[in-house]
């Protein structure tokens, strides 16, 4: 029976809605075009539909409190009342003003740091903590949403970010010693967790889920002991509740697994058995009698249909270990990282569509596996799945022998440019004749409603190609003229032809498929539509040469050719899972190499190959870092190993912790790297203070583009001075943290004007000091 509640569980679900309803509601609220009540109404409608969908699909353990207006870690910061003093919060229930100020900044203060959520393209707001933080129960969201679902007839499993993971994901606030032990705050936050738990119990909750994903990291004995201490402290409060500890994204070490299964008061363990296949060996060796295993066999990170026969075999083997009544079928992690519903994809090729499962389909897969495990196998559903699996393995569109041959031929060379970076920079300066502290931007300029309309109408065949090209050329001219007016040194064309940097290239490469509504949340209201890499990758024809050449013809200043690098295309796509990721990456690198060389032939002397996501793909285990960095850095070098010394290769990275991979960044051998710096409290500069020598050009971001706040000339000049204290004048560039796509021109113009003014001020000061 479809509606019978089998032992099935969903870790979490996408929040934006099938057609990004929450995104538009948030942006309308931020632009003061709608009220808080309007936003809350949209949110309530989305939550209701999500709970109903899971209930109708037969899911037994349905999560609540996985919905968020920005991100779940920020929600936990609000729950704990851990608001940094600069936001002027004076206690009470935290409202939208304070909440969104922490996330986005406001006119007077900057936002909190944002960084990547483990090795995903999702971001979270990093808590700023110290010994003087006065924690208080300041957001009742978890309890309110549980009650909301219950009123709709759905008894949910409330989800909280676990107390230890919350602290391990935090950072010492400004002015607090870097050596401060964040885990020392555990006794201060646990009383608030107890209040939340008590309220959930009083409201009728029978299960509670704590997400403790940091358990999959390389943790020392002190960190592992913190989990033991936390749950021992919570044990009496949790009495009467079934407690699920959820981990995801990787295997557990034997030490972490031992810690997990010995936690006091815990009923169930949620384990990622897609990215954590070795964890199965730990389960076989030792699984506590009478406990529940929530087996994450349906991939929450990718969009391929589950191999149901294989998963059922895994589940049956686990059932023999943990017991028939103690096994629950689950997703490997939250479905936040996948698209919402395949039903909305009316333009996808039927064959490729049969290979896929989005969030809604994964919910059905989870329940189908749970039913099969209970002896109610849907034979037709399993047969259809087996047919699709066989189709994907045998389809001729997946394999391109010429591409495989070219990728195989890469072995035996490290693909370095022939001349060292110092000599190349000298040759480039003679050609480009740039001032000291040259200014540039990262690539994109604001995407106006008019620009989006033009692209949308062209895709829908409502305007001709001639009219489209004319409109894009006019936009490029506007961006070029603005940069010349601002006196920026190295220009960009603003990327008006691109909705998304990865999608744009994927649309022009073979081996990629695209969705209409396959949106995935990246942060806040920012959604991306990852391409699907289903087969071997090649470049049938030039992708950017026309637009870059057009832009260069409009100015005598250097114009950057703008490309996305192979590692970023890989990490920001849904990648085929039938071959190693590095093989796919090498194929993409060869395609980008063709484009780089065509840009050079067209007279583009500065080419930026963005690797914004290189750090993001770093495995969570240190033992796996070296192999990943070797092939990722090699892939980047492949793209530009054949250009002349006078062609300047830039790359860009953003919103991650780069300090631990700085030597790999140097090994990329780019001529100039622009890198996020301002939002993370200039953490990057500490590497250079500690003695790392960097000889190539470098542009640590001087202001945060993810906030509407406009920095002053003095503030930017102060940032540049901090950089000059640790970096040589002749290698320093001045640029924003990231692209300007998400900003408005009313914010961009004054911010860039102040940036250029700050660079000129410093040039004058440096000249007079000689």
PLY file of the C-alpha trace (Angstrom):
ply
format ascii 1.0
element vertex 770
property float x
property float y
property float z
element edge 769
property int vertex1
property int vertex2
end_header
0.00 0.00 0.00
1.43 3.37 -1.05
0.33 5.24 2.07
1.41 2.69 4.65
4.16 4.21 6.76
7.20 1.98 6.25
10.54 2.46 8.03
11.62 5.41 5.88
13.30 8.74 6.65
14.35 11.93 4.87
17.28 13.83 6.42
16.14 17.22 5.05
14.41 18.75 2.02
15.01 21.71 -0.37
13.52 25.00 0.87
13.31 27.23 -2.18
10.26 25.55 -3.73
9.92 23.87 -7.13
10.06 27.23 -8.93
12.14 29.22 -6.43
9.10 30.68 -4.68
11.08 31.46 -1.51
13.85 33.20 -3.46
11.42 35.66 -4.99
9.62 36.20 -1.69
12.91 36.93 0.11
14.11 39.37 -2.54
10.76 41.14 -2.57
10.96 41.52 1.21
14.57 42.75 1.12
13.61 45.30 -1.55
10.75 46.47 0.71
8.17 45.50 -1.91
6.38 43.11 0.42
5.84 42.69 4.16
7.19 40.22 6.71
3.69 38.69 6.77
3.86 38.12 2.99
7.21 36.36 3.34
5.98 34.22 6.23
2.88 33.23 4.25
4.99 31.97 1.31
7.25 30.09 3.73
4.32 28.45 5.52
2.85 27.35 2.19
6.15 25.74 1.15
6.56 23.94 4.48
3.01 22.63 4.32
3.46 21.27 0.78
6.77 19.60 1.69
5.32 17.85 4.76
2.23 16.76 2.83
4.33 15.43 -0.06
6.41 13.26 2.26
3.37 12.08 4.20
1.54 11.17 0.99
4.60 9.25 -0.23
4.48 7.10 2.90
7.55 8.48 4.70
7.44 7.60 8.39
10.13 9.93 9.79
9.48 13.37 8.28
11.84 16.21 9.30
10.81 19.65 10.52
12.97 22.73 11.21
15.01 21.99 8.08
13.30 24.95 6.42
15.31 28.18 6.73
15.10 31.78 5.55
18.88 31.77 5.10
20.71 28.78 6.58
20.38 26.28 9.40
23.57 27.33 11.20
22.38 30.94 11.32
19.06 29.61 12.65
21.01 27.92 15.45
22.90 31.14 16.17
19.51 32.83 16.51
18.19 30.02 18.71
21.17 30.48 21.05
20.99 34.30 21.01
24.63 34.40 19.87
24.25 37.73 18.04
27.51 39.72 17.66
27.26 43.08 19.50
27.64 45.14 16.31
24.05 44.33 15.29
22.60 46.14 18.30
20.30 43.33 19.41
18.99 43.92 22.92
17.38 40.60 23.69
13.95 39.10 23.07
12.87 36.95 20.15
15.18 37.58 17.18
13.29 39.15 14.28
14.01 39.49 10.58
15.96 42.75 10.94
18.63 41.24 13.18
18.58 37.87 11.42
19.11 39.28 7.92
21.64 41.86 9.15
23.79 38.99 10.40
23.42 37.24 7.04
23.72 40.20 4.67
25.02 43.15 6.65
23.26 46.51 6.61
24.07 50.11 5.82
26.28 50.52 8.87
27.81 47.12 9.67
29.15 44.21 7.61
27.69 40.71 7.48
29.12 37.75 9.34
31.55 35.50 7.49
30.09 33.04 5.00
31.85 29.82 4.04
31.15 26.51 2.32
29.19 23.78 4.09
31.74 20.95 4.17
32.56 19.99 0.54
29.30 21.25 -1.01
28.37 24.41 -2.91
25.98 25.34 -0.10
27.16 28.12 2.25
26.57 28.88 5.90
27.03 31.91 8.12
29.93 31.27 10.51
29.08 31.90 14.19
31.38 34.39 15.98
31.89 33.27 19.56
34.00 34.07 22.59
34.07 33.81 26.38
31.86 36.86 26.83
28.93 35.77 24.66
25.75 35.73 26.72
23.66 32.92 25.28
19.88 32.97 25.62
16.93 31.15 24.07
16.10 33.75 21.42
14.39 31.89 18.56
11.57 29.37 19.05
11.55 28.37 15.37
12.19 24.64 15.97
9.24 24.33 18.34
6.97 26.59 16.30
7.54 24.57 13.11
6.96 21.27 14.93
3.63 22.60 16.21
2.78 23.96 12.75
3.28 20.52 11.17
1.34 18.82 13.97
-1.60 21.17 13.41
-1.59 19.97 9.79
-1.77 16.35 10.96
1.92 15.54 10.38
3.96 14.34 13.35
7.52 15.28 12.42
11.06 14.68 13.66
12.39 18.12 14.70
15.97 18.64 13.47
18.60 20.67 15.33
22.23 21.33 14.43
23.98 19.38 17.17
25.73 21.37 19.91
29.21 20.01 19.25
29.07 20.51 15.48
27.75 24.04 16.04
30.80 24.92 18.11
33.26 23.15 15.82
31.85 25.10 12.84
32.22 28.42 14.68
35.18 30.79 14.90
36.57 33.06 17.64
35.00 36.51 17.34
37.13 39.51 16.44
39.33 40.42 19.39
39.18 36.91 20.86
42.43 34.93 20.93
42.65 32.47 18.02
43.65 29.82 20.54
40.35 30.21 22.42
38.67 26.81 22.84
35.23 27.04 21.27
34.33 23.72 22.88
34.75 25.39 26.28
31.38 27.05 25.55
29.56 23.71 25.61
28.33 24.14 29.23
26.92 27.56 28.23
24.90 26.41 25.22
23.58 23.08 26.53
21.07 24.74 28.90
19.43 26.36 25.85
19.34 23.03 24.00
17.63 21.61 27.11
14.98 24.34 26.97
14.30 23.56 23.29
14.16 19.81 23.94
11.78 20.28 26.88
9.44 22.44 24.79
9.49 19.88 21.95
8.64 17.09 24.41
5.82 19.17 25.86
4.50 19.80 22.33
4.30 16.04 21.71
7.49 15.20 19.83
8.50 11.52 20.08
11.70 11.74 18.01
14.41 14.39 17.72
17.27 14.54 15.19
20.62 16.14 15.97
22.77 16.77 12.90
26.40 16.18 13.93
28.16 16.12 10.56
31.52 17.14 12.03
31.82 13.53 13.25
33.05 12.64 9.75
36.06 15.01 10.02
39.52 14.18 11.36
38.82 14.80 15.04
41.23 14.51 17.94
40.48 12.80 21.27
39.49 16.09 22.93
36.96 16.86 20.20
35.48 13.36 20.31
35.23 13.60 24.09
33.08 16.72 23.64
30.38 14.60 21.96
30.46 12.15 24.85
30.21 14.97 27.41
27.44 16.84 25.55
25.06 13.91 25.20
25.77 12.68 28.73
24.71 16.13 29.93
21.58 16.07 27.75
20.63 12.48 28.63
18.12 13.22 31.39
16.41 15.97 29.36
16.19 13.63 26.36
14.60 10.89 28.45
11.32 9.82 26.87
12.41 10.87 23.38
13.87 8.74 20.61
17.14 10.45 19.66
18.69 10.23 16.19
22.26 11.44 15.63
22.70 12.14 11.91
26.08 12.24 10.14
26.79 12.63 6.45
29.22 13.36 3.57
31.94 10.79 4.41
32.99 7.68 6.31
33.38 7.75 10.05
36.77 6.90 11.47
36.79 3.93 13.84
37.29 6.37 16.74
34.34 8.55 15.71
32.14 5.50 15.14
33.00 4.16 18.62
32.21 7.57 20.13
28.90 7.73 18.24
27.56 4.30 19.23
28.50 4.87 22.89
26.68 8.22 23.24
24.27 8.31 26.19
20.55 8.58 25.55
20.82 7.98 21.81
18.36 5.65 20.06
19.47 5.76 16.42
22.40 6.56 14.15
22.06 8.08 10.68
24.96 7.19 8.41
25.84 8.19 4.84
26.36 4.89 3.03
26.83 6.55 -0.39
29.94 8.62 0.38
30.70 6.54 3.44
30.77 3.00 2.07
33.62 1.95 4.40
31.36 2.67 7.38
29.50 -0.54 6.50
32.56 -2.50 7.66
32.34 -0.75 11.05
28.65 -1.64 11.31
29.43 -5.28 10.53
32.11 -5.36 13.20
30.09 -3.75 15.97
26.54 -2.41 16.05
24.84 -1.89 19.43
21.97 -4.26 20.09
18.51 -2.72 20.11
19.56 0.53 18.41
18.19 1.82 15.10
20.30 2.27 11.97
19.06 4.97 9.59
20.81 3.71 6.47
21.54 6.51 3.98
21.49 4.53 0.74
19.67 7.09 -1.46
22.13 9.77 -2.58
21.21 13.24 -1.33
24.04 14.90 -3.24
23.47 13.82 -6.84
20.58 13.41 -9.26
21.10 9.89 -10.61
18.32 7.38 -10.09
19.17 4.92 -7.34
20.21 1.43 -8.37
17.36 -0.07 -6.39
18.44 -3.71 -6.76
21.94 -2.90 -5.47
20.60 -0.78 -2.59
18.14 -3.47 -1.60
20.99 -5.98 -1.43
22.93 -3.62 0.86
19.88 -3.12 3.08
19.20 -6.84 3.35
22.78 -7.44 4.44
22.44 -4.67 7.05
19.10 -6.04 8.23
20.82 -9.30 9.11
23.17 -7.33 11.37
20.95 -4.75 13.07
17.64 -6.61 13.09
14.52 -6.43 10.94
12.71 -3.91 13.13
15.73 -1.66 13.65
16.62 -0.71 10.08
15.26 2.50 8.55
15.82 3.43 4.88
17.05 7.02 4.54
18.68 9.55 2.26
22.45 9.88 2.65
22.09 13.54 3.67
19.61 16.38 3.26
18.06 16.65 -0.20
18.87 20.36 0.00
21.75 19.63 -2.39
19.59 18.27 -5.22
16.95 19.78 -7.49
13.32 19.64 -6.37
11.16 17.69 -8.82
11.82 16.00 -12.16
8.14 16.47 -13.07
8.93 20.13 -13.81
11.46 19.15 -16.51
9.39 19.07 -19.68
12.31 19.72 -22.04
14.76 17.06 -20.87
15.55 14.28 -23.30
13.40 11.23 -22.39
16.33 8.81 -22.25
18.42 11.04 -19.97
15.35 11.84 -17.87
14.87 8.13 -17.19
18.35 8.04 -15.61
17.54 10.79 -13.08
15.86 11.29 -9.70
15.38 14.72 -8.09
14.27 15.24 -4.48
10.62 14.28 -5.05
11.69 11.11 -6.84
14.23 10.27 -4.12
11.43 10.40 -1.54
9.60 7.78 -3.62
12.80 5.69 -3.94
13.29 5.71 -0.16
9.76 4.47 0.39
10.01 1.87 -2.40
13.12 0.41 -0.77
11.46 0.42 2.65
8.43 -1.41 1.22
10.63 -3.95 -0.56
12.52 -4.58 2.66
9.19 -5.21 4.39
8.20 -7.76 1.75
5.99 -5.44 -0.32
8.28 -4.95 -3.32
6.78 -3.00 -6.22
8.01 -5.29 -9.01
7.01 -2.91 -11.80
8.83 0.02 -10.18
11.99 -2.06 -9.67
11.82 -3.42 -13.25
11.50 0.10 -14.68
14.49 1.18 -12.58
16.57 -1.78 -13.81
15.73 -0.91 -17.43
16.88 2.70 -16.90
20.11 1.54 -15.22
20.87 -0.77 -18.18
20.03 2.00 -20.69
22.54 4.35 -19.08
25.32 1.76 -19.10
24.87 0.88 -22.77
23.90 4.24 -24.32
26.29 5.30 -27.13
25.80 8.98 -26.21
27.79 8.44 -23.00
31.09 7.45 -24.66
33.35 9.38 -27.05
36.47 7.38 -27.93
38.39 10.41 -29.25
37.89 12.25 -25.96
38.97 9.23 -23.91
42.08 8.86 -26.06
43.03 12.54 -25.65
42.55 12.35 -21.87
44.62 9.17 -21.64
47.44 10.90 -23.55
47.78 13.48 -20.74
49.68 11.01 -18.59
53.41 11.57 -18.31
53.43 15.40 -18.34
52.71 17.93 -15.60
51.76 20.60 -18.17
53.68 23.53 -16.74
54.39 26.69 -18.70
57.98 26.80 -19.92
58.97 30.08 -18.21
58.77 30.89 -14.50
56.15 33.33 -13.25
58.57 36.15 -12.46
59.85 36.28 -16.06
56.30 36.02 -17.39
55.11 38.94 -15.24
57.96 41.09 -16.61
56.99 40.22 -20.19
53.32 40.91 -19.47
54.04 44.29 -17.84
55.95 45.41 -20.91
52.90 44.59 -23.01
50.10 45.74 -20.65
51.85 48.76 -19.04
49.72 48.68 -15.88
50.16 51.01 -12.87
51.11 49.65 -9.46
48.08 48.36 -7.54
46.16 47.73 -10.78
42.39 47.64 -10.40
40.01 45.11 -11.90
36.75 43.31 -11.13
36.08 39.59 -11.02
33.90 39.26 -14.12
30.17 39.72 -13.83
28.25 43.01 -13.55
24.67 43.41 -12.29
22.09 41.27 -14.05
19.24 43.70 -14.59
15.62 42.67 -15.11
15.86 43.92 -18.70
18.93 41.79 -19.35
17.26 38.71 -17.91
14.19 39.41 -20.06
16.32 39.55 -23.23
17.99 36.22 -22.46
14.69 34.61 -21.53
12.97 35.78 -24.72
15.86 34.67 -26.89
15.77 31.18 -25.35
12.01 31.08 -25.95
12.52 32.16 -29.62
10.55 35.34 -29.00
13.29 37.59 -30.37
15.67 36.98 -33.26
19.36 36.19 -32.86
20.23 39.54 -34.46
18.15 41.43 -31.89
19.64 39.35 -29.08
23.22 40.02 -30.21
22.43 43.72 -30.57
21.00 43.88 -27.02
23.99 42.05 -25.50
26.45 44.28 -27.38
24.67 47.35 -25.99
24.96 45.94 -22.47
28.66 45.21 -22.95
29.21 48.76 -24.23
27.46 50.13 -21.15
29.69 48.05 -18.84
32.87 48.96 -20.73
31.99 52.68 -20.68
31.26 52.55 -16.96
34.61 50.90 -16.19
36.46 53.47 -18.31
34.57 56.26 -16.54
35.58 54.76 -13.19
39.17 54.44 -14.49
39.50 50.71 -13.84
42.72 49.35 -15.34
41.84 45.84 -16.57
38.28 45.55 -17.80
35.68 42.81 -18.06
32.74 42.59 -20.42
30.28 41.95 -17.56
29.06 38.54 -18.78
25.61 39.75 -19.91
25.19 36.66 -22.10
25.46 34.34 -19.07
22.84 33.53 -16.48
25.27 31.24 -14.64
29.00 30.78 -15.16
28.91 26.97 -15.14
25.60 26.56 -16.96
26.81 28.85 -19.75
29.83 26.68 -20.54
28.02 23.41 -20.02
25.42 24.43 -22.61
28.18 24.63 -25.19
30.08 21.47 -24.28
29.10 17.97 -25.35
28.30 15.45 -22.64
26.14 17.93 -20.67
22.37 18.09 -20.17
20.33 20.99 -18.77
17.21 21.50 -16.77
14.57 24.22 -16.79
13.80 24.20 -13.06
16.67 22.18 -11.57
17.49 24.94 -9.08
19.60 24.30 -5.98
20.15 26.77 -3.13
23.71 28.08 -2.78
23.10 30.64 -0.01
20.26 32.92 1.05
18.16 33.55 -2.03
20.98 32.64 -4.41
20.11 29.57 -6.46
22.14 27.81 -9.12
21.07 25.35 -11.79
23.87 22.78 -11.99
24.39 21.15 -15.37
24.27 17.37 -15.56
27.44 15.71 -16.89
26.19 12.42 -18.31
28.92 11.57 -20.86
32.39 12.31 -22.21
33.08 16.04 -22.53
34.40 17.97 -25.55
34.13 21.47 -27.07
32.46 21.42 -30.51
33.20 25.12 -31.22
34.47 28.37 -29.56
32.30 29.51 -26.67
33.38 33.03 -25.62
35.69 34.31 -28.37
33.03 36.38 -30.13
31.92 38.24 -26.99
35.44 38.81 -25.65
36.66 40.09 -29.02
33.62 42.35 -29.31
34.33 43.81 -25.86
38.05 44.29 -26.60
37.15 46.21 -29.78
35.33 48.78 -27.61
38.37 49.82 -25.55
42.12 50.29 -25.72
42.48 48.95 -22.18
43.12 45.23 -21.55
39.91 43.19 -21.62
39.83 39.93 -19.71
38.57 36.82 -21.43
36.34 35.12 -18.85
36.26 31.34 -18.48
35.23 28.88 -15.80
37.93 26.38 -14.90
37.57 22.61 -15.18
37.56 21.88 -11.43
34.81 24.45 -10.81
32.70 23.17 -13.71
33.10 19.69 -12.22
32.35 20.67 -8.61
29.38 22.84 -9.56
27.75 20.21 -11.76
25.90 17.00 -11.10
28.71 14.69 -12.17
28.42 11.26 -13.75
29.09 8.54 -11.17
30.19 5.82 -13.58
33.85 6.90 -13.80
36.31 8.62 -11.42
35.78 12.37 -11.06
39.37 13.15 -12.10
38.83 11.52 -15.51
35.85 13.79 -16.17
37.87 16.78 -14.95
40.71 16.08 -17.38
38.20 15.95 -20.24
36.80 19.36 -19.25
40.36 20.74 -18.93
41.12 19.80 -22.55
37.94 21.56 -23.72
38.86 24.74 -21.80
42.43 24.54 -23.17
41.03 24.79 -26.71
39.07 27.90 -25.69
42.07 29.57 -24.01
44.19 29.13 -27.10
41.44 30.50 -29.37
41.07 33.57 -27.12
44.80 34.19 -27.33
44.71 33.93 -31.12
41.86 36.49 -31.14
44.11 39.04 -29.39
42.92 38.66 -25.79
46.00 39.23 -23.64
44.46 38.64 -20.21
42.45 35.46 -19.66
40.78 34.61 -16.34
40.07 30.94 -15.67
37.96 30.89 -12.51
38.55 28.09 -10.05
36.13 29.35 -7.43
35.32 25.81 -6.31
38.77 24.23 -6.18
38.90 24.30 -2.37
35.28 23.19 -2.12
36.06 19.80 -3.65
38.80 19.05 -1.12
37.93 15.73 0.55
36.92 15.93 4.20
39.70 13.52 5.19
43.29 14.79 5.22
44.55 11.43 3.97
42.72 12.06 0.69
43.85 15.68 0.18
47.09 15.04 -1.71
45.51 12.93 -4.46
42.66 15.40 -5.04
44.94 18.45 -5.11
47.32 16.73 -7.51
44.71 16.10 -10.19
42.76 19.32 -9.54
45.83 21.59 -9.85
47.05 19.56 -12.83
43.68 20.07 -14.55
44.03 23.85 -14.18
47.57 23.85 -15.60
46.41 21.82 -18.59
44.08 24.66 -19.59
46.83 27.26 -20.11
50.11 25.38 -20.55
50.34 26.34 -24.23
49.96 30.16 -24.10
52.73 32.74 -24.67
54.62 34.37 -21.81
52.93 37.68 -22.67
49.43 36.25 -22.12
48.46 36.85 -18.52
46.49 34.04 -16.89
44.29 34.99 -13.95
42.27 32.73 -11.70
39.71 33.47 -9.01
38.67 31.70 -5.81
36.01 32.60 -3.29
34.39 31.86 0.08
36.46 29.02 1.48
39.37 28.54 3.83
42.42 28.61 1.56
45.16 28.77 4.14
45.63 25.02 4.34
46.04 24.63 0.56
48.11 27.75 -0.19
51.02 25.71 -1.54
48.71 23.98 -4.01
47.37 27.38 -5.07
50.94 28.50 -5.73
51.48 25.26 -7.68
48.62 26.21 -10.04
51.20 28.62 -11.53
48.68 31.32 -12.49
50.10 34.77 -13.21
47.49 36.50 -11.02
45.04 35.13 -8.47
42.10 37.11 -7.11
40.76 35.63 -3.92
38.03 36.31 -1.36
39.43 38.05 1.69
37.27 40.79 3.18
34.28 38.85 4.50
36.48 36.33 6.30
38.22 39.03 8.38
41.27 38.95 6.10
42.08 35.43 7.30
44.00 34.85 4.08
46.61 37.47 4.96
47.70 35.48 8.00
49.34 32.96 5.65
51.68 35.63 4.35
52.31 37.00 7.84
53.48 33.51 8.75
56.13 33.61 6.06
54.67 32.00 2.93
56.31 33.62 -0.09
54.07 34.36 -3.06
55.71 35.64 -6.22
52.77 35.85 -8.63
50.20 38.65 -8.80
47.55 38.48 -6.11
44.34 40.41 -5.43
42.81 39.65 -2.03
39.27 41.08 -2.18
38.95 44.58 -0.70
35.18 44.51 -0.14
32.35 42.00 0.28
30.02 41.88 -2.72
27.45 39.66 -1.00
26.30 42.55 1.13
24.47 45.66 -0.14
26.72 47.78 2.08
28.96 50.32 0.27
32.46 50.54 1.79
34.15 53.95 2.06
37.39 54.90 0.31
39.11 55.04 3.71
37.93 51.54 4.67
39.21 50.08 1.39
42.50 51.96 1.67
42.92 50.53 5.16
42.43 47.01 3.78
45.00 47.64 1.05
47.49 48.90 3.63
47.05 45.68 5.60
47.84 43.75 2.42
50.90 45.90 1.69
52.23 45.00 5.12
52.65 41.37 4.02
52.74 41.49 0.20
55.08 43.19 -2.26
53.69 46.33 -3.91
54.53 45.11 -7.40
52.37 41.95 -7.12
49.28 43.39 -5.39
46.02 43.88 -7.30
42.91 45.74 -6.09
39.54 44.10 -6.69
36.24 43.13 -5.00
35.84 39.73 -3.33
33.76 38.21 -6.13
31.59 38.96 -9.18
28.96 41.71 -9.09
26.04 39.81 -10.63
23.88 39.81 -7.51
24.27 43.51 -6.76
22.45 46.57 -8.11
24.15 49.34 -10.10
23.21 51.78 -7.33
25.52 49.76 -5.06
28.18 48.81 -7.62
29.00 52.28 -8.97
29.83 53.98 -5.65
31.62 50.88 -4.32
33.87 50.60 -7.38
34.40 54.36 -7.41
35.63 54.16 -3.81
37.80 51.15 -4.66
39.55 52.98 -7.50
39.91 56.11 -5.36
41.55 54.03 -2.61
44.02 52.50 -5.10
44.93 55.96 -6.43
45.33 57.32 -2.91
47.76 54.52 -2.04
49.67 55.01 -5.32
50.17 58.68 -4.44
51.30 57.83 -0.92
53.71 55.17 -2.16
55.15 57.53 -4.78
55.72 60.31 -2.25
57.38 57.87 0.16
60.10 56.99 -2.35
0 1
1 2
2 3
3 4
4 5
5 6
6 7
7 8
8 9
9 10
10 11
11 12
12 13
13 14
14 15
15 16
16 17
17 18
18 19
19 20
20 21
21 22
22 23
23 24
24 25
25 26
26 27
27 28
28 29
29 30
30 31
31 32
32 33
33 34
34 35
35 36
36 37
37 38
38 39
39 40
40 41
41 42
42 43
43 44
44 45
45 46
46 47
47 48
48 49
49 50
50 51
51 52
52 53
53 54
54 55
55 56
56 57
57 58
58 59
59 60
60 61
61 62
62 63
63 64
64 65
65 66
66 67
67 68
68 69
69 70
70 71
71 72
72 73
73 74
74 75
75 76
76 77
77 78
78 79
79 80
80 81
81 82
82 83
83 84
84 85
85 86
86 87
87 88
88 89
89 90
90 91
91 92
92 93
93 94
94 95
95 96
96 97
97 98
98 99
99 100
100 101
101 102
102 103
103 104
104 105
105 106
106 107
107 108
108 109
109 110
110 111
111 112
112 113
113 114
114 115
115 116
116 117
117 118
118 119
119 120
120 121
121 122
122 123
123 124
124 125
125 126
126 127
127 128
128 129
129 130
130 131
131 132
132 133
133 134
134 135
135 136
136 137
137 138
138 139
139 140
140 141
141 142
142 143
143 144
144 145
145 146
146 147
147 148
148 149
149 150
150 151
151 152
152 153
153 154
154 155
155 156
156 157
157 158
158 159
159 160
160 161
161 162
162 163
163 164
164 165
165 166
166 167
167 168
168 169
169 170
170 171
171 172
172 173
173 174
174 175
175 176
176 177
177 178
178 179
179 180
180 181
181 182
182 183
183 184
184 185
185 186
186 187
187 188
188 189
189 190
190 191
191 192
192 193
193 194
194 195
195 196
196 197
197 198
198 199
199 200
200 201
201 202
202 203
203 204
204 205
205 206
206 207
207 208
208 209
209 210
210 211
211 212
212 213
213 214
214 215
215 216
216 217
217 218
218 219
219 220
220 221
221 222
222 223
223 224
224 225
225 226
226 227
227 228
228 229
229 230
230 231
231 232
232 233
233 234
234 235
235 236
236 237
237 238
238 239
239 240
240 241
241 242
242 243
243 244
244 245
245 246
246 247
247 248
248 249
249 250
250 251
251 252
252 253
253 254
254 255
255 256
256 257
257 258
258 259
259 260
260 261
261 262
262 263
263 264
264 265
265 266
266 267
267 268
268 269
269 270
270 271
271 272
272 273
273 274
274 275
275 276
276 277
277 278
278 279
279 280
280 281
281 282
282 283
283 284
284 285
285 286
286 287
287 288
288 289
289 290
290 291
291 292
292 293
293 294
294 295
295 296
296 297
297 298
298 299
299 300
300 301
301 302
302 303
303 304
304 305
305 306
306 307
307 308
308 309
309 310
310 311
311 312
312 313
313 314
314 315
315 316
316 317
317 318
318 319
319 320
320 321
321 322
322 323
323 324
324 325
325 326
326 327
327 328
328 329
329 330
330 331
331 332
332 333
333 334
334 335
335 336
336 337
337 338
338 339
339 340
340 341
341 342
342 343
343 344
344 345
345 346
346 347
347 348
348 349
349 350
350 351
351 352
352 353
353 354
354 355
355 356
356 357
357 358
358 359
359 360
360 361
361 362
362 363
363 364
364 365
365 366
366 367
367 368
368 369
369 370
370 371
371 372
372 373
373 374
374 375
375 376
376 377
377 378
378 379
379 380
380 381
381 382
382 383
383 384
384 385
385 386
386 387
387 388
388 389
389 390
390 391
391 392
392 393
393 394
394 395
395 396
396 397
397 398
398 399
399 400
400 401
401 402
402 403
403 404
404 405
405 406
406 407
407 408
408 409
409 410
410 411
411 412
412 413
413 414
414 415
415 416
416 417
417 418
418 419
419 420
420 421
421 422
422 423
423 424
424 425
425 426
426 427
427 428
428 429
429 430
430 431
431 432
432 433
433 434
434 435
435 436
436 437
437 438
438 439
439 440
440 441
441 442
442 443
443 444
444 445
445 446
446 447
447 448
448 449
449 450
450 451
451 452
452 453
453 454
454 455
455 456
456 457
457 458
458 459
459 460
460 461
461 462
462 463
463 464
464 465
465 466
466 467
467 468
468 469
469 470
470 471
471 472
472 473
473 474
474 475
475 476
476 477
477 478
478 479
479 480
480 481
481 482
482 483
483 484
484 485
485 486
486 487
487 488
488 489
489 490
490 491
491 492
492 493
493 494
494 495
495 496
496 497
497 498
498 499
499 500
500 501
501 502
502 503
503 504
504 505
505 506
506 507
507 508
508 509
509 510
510 511
511 512
512 513
513 514
514 515
515 516
516 517
517 518
518 519
519 520
520 521
521 522
522 523
523 524
524 525
525 526
526 527
527 528
528 529
529 530
530 531
531 532
532 533
533 534
534 535
535 536
536 537
537 538
538 539
539 540
540 541
541 542
542 543
543 544
544 545
545 546
546 547
547 548
548 549
549 550
550 551
551 552
552 553
553 554
554 555
555 556
556 557
557 558
558 559
559 560
560 561
561 562
562 563
563 564
564 565
565 566
566 567
567 568
568 569
569 570
570 571
571 572
572 573
573 574
574 575
575 576
576 577
577 578
578 579
579 580
580 581
581 582
582 583
583 584
584 585
585 586
586 587
587 588
588 589
589 590
590 591
591 592
592 593
593 594
594 595
595 596
596 597
597 598
598 599
599 600
600 601
601 602
602 603
603 604
604 605
605 606
606 607
607 608
608 609
609 610
610 611
611 612
612 613
613 614
614 615
615 616
616 617
617 618
618 619
619 620
620 621
621 622
622 623
623 624
624 625
625 626
626 627
627 628
628 629
629 630
630 631
631 632
632 633
633 634
634 635
635 636
636 637
637 638
638 639
639 640
640 641
641 642
642 643
643 644
644 645
645 646
646 647
647 648
648 649
649 650
650 651
651 652
652 653
653 654
654 655
655 656
656 657
657 658
658 659
659 660
660 661
661 662
662 663
663 664
664 665
665 666
666 667
667 668
668 669
669 670
670 671
671 672
672 673
673 674
674 675
675 676
676 677
677 678
678 679
679 680
680 681
681 682
682 683
683 684
684 685
685 686
686 687
687 688
688 689
689 690
690 691
691 692
692 693
693 694
694 695
695 696
696 697
697 698
698 699
699 700
700 701
701 702
702 703
703 704
704 705
705 706
706 707
707 708
708 709
709 710
710 711
711 712
712 713
713 714
714 715
715 716
716 717
717 718
718 719
719 720
720 721
721 722
722 723
723 724
724 725
725 726
726 727
727 728
728 729
729 730
730 731
731 732
732 733
733 734
734 735
735 736
736 737
737 738
738 739
739 740
740 741
741 742
742 743
743 744
744 745
745 746
746 747
747 748
748 749
749 750
750 751
751 752
752 753
753 754
754 755
755 756
756 757
757 758
758 759
759 760
760 761
761 762
762 763
763 764
764 765
765 766
766 767
767 768
768 769
